[in-house]
Amino acid sequence: MNRSLRVERFPVGGIPPGRVVVATTIVHPDRGVVPSPAAPLLAAALGRGEPGPARRRVRLDPVAVPAEASGARDGVLVTASYLDRTGRAVGLGAAAQAADRAAVAVCADLVAQWAGVLRSRRLLVADGDPDCAGARAGIEAVLRAARDAAPDTPVHVHGRPLAAAGRLARLTAAGVTISDGLDAVPDAAVVVFPAHGVSPSVRAEAAARGLTVVDATCPLAALAHRDVRAYADRGDAVVLITGPRDTAAERVSVSQAPESVLPMRDATPPAGLRRPGTDPDGLSFVVQPGIRVEDAATMIAALRTRVPRVRGQHYDALCHAATDRAAAVRLVAAAVDLTLVLGAADDPDAAHMQAEAAAEGRTVRRLEAVGDIAAGWLAGVDSIGVVPTRSAPPELMAQVQDALAGLGPLSAATRKVRTSTGERAPDVADGAAPPVGPGDREKSIYAV
């Protein structure tokens, strides 16, 4: 690529006064039609006032270098182009009216800035789906309910599903309404309980009203709710091993037996354990699905140190989705020079994934739109990691990959971590044991 790189200036026409045109394609006199996938990055930089000294009015358009004997030539195009490994030309370009010398200088500085970060790179994507199997199945259950509903029958979801923006958009497109309470659900409607479940009071109200219910609760979440109720019914105080943030999923778990549940968010056992009269033989724990197994194990160990006779769920009931996702993010971040976390600035999921990536001690940036990528981020960077989160628009991943591919040959790969559960090591006598089935998982309340 470096040997084929050309930085050139050409007289061109059709450039509007007072504007900088960032080329989406360039018709080059030698190299033909040269695409510029990185054009949105250059346009966004100009919009931010880079390379300075002030913001410019920007337009994205194709720019053609006219033949020698034809066309107006009142503008100047500054371009950098190179040949990729297939021999195809790829480039960058910006143009301004020749009379606007300051704008032409800005074009030259802009192209030089981005041409300075052109190089071959490796792109490593952390498993592209931020949703666990339960969340995905829950969304599909809602969509099936919408397809199967009789004409003019409204379909409501009780509470906002914990799912990626793209999946939530599919619900909107299918005409599904997300409601915060059953009072917003008409009697003739179908109501879907989301993957993280609902409180017993919501279930009771839906039954009393005779609503048509589709229960899309994740099996592991349903099992945790059942265990909370079973432990509380036998008279135990229930420690809910959960994450640092109060979430809708946690609130549903607490609602199963609110007088008996003590949330535990870190390695410090809940203050309620020190209440006079607390029976150490009447204490159980339940792990909230959606937290890392390693975090749960640390909290369980601390709880057992404090109350050695505490009882709790069988480890087969634990959800490994958060563990696998965090492991994939950390593996990606450890293997690259720069990690881009795709997600909104106010998204807790994006903040959590950014913290996971930053734990590896490398540079991590949050990205809400492809134009957020700055040339300075890429200087000296040979490998880039990408982490999608729930708030990232579904098209953002493709936009990032396309733009980076316009800054040099790009090799992309995906890294995924998957934990298999319900199996034991092969036995010499009878071979491998069969996996644990749904009926076996229901026995978790008998574990200690």
Secondary structure, DSSP 4 states (H G I P E B T S, - for coil): -GGG-EEEEEEE--PPTTEEEEEEEEEETTTEEEE-TTHHHHHHHHHTT-SSSS--EEEEEEEEPPPTTSS---EEEEEEEEE-TTS-EEEEEEEEETT-HHHHHHHHHHHHHHHTT---EEEEEE-S--S-HHHHHHHHHHHHHHHHSPTT--EEEES--S--HHHHHHHHHTT-EEESSGGGS-TTSEEEE-TT---HHHHHHHHHHT-EEEE---HHHHHHHHHHHHHHHTT-EEEEE--SS--HHHHHHHHTSTTTEEEE-SSSPPGGGGSTT--GGGEEEEEPTTS-HHHHHHHHHHHHHH-TT-EE--GGG---HHHHHHHHHHHHHHHSSEEEEES-TT-HHHHHHHHHHHTTTSEEEEESSGGG--HHHHTT--EEEEEE-TTS-TTHHHHHHHHHHTTS-EEEEEE------S--PPBTTTBSPPPP-HHHHGGGGG--
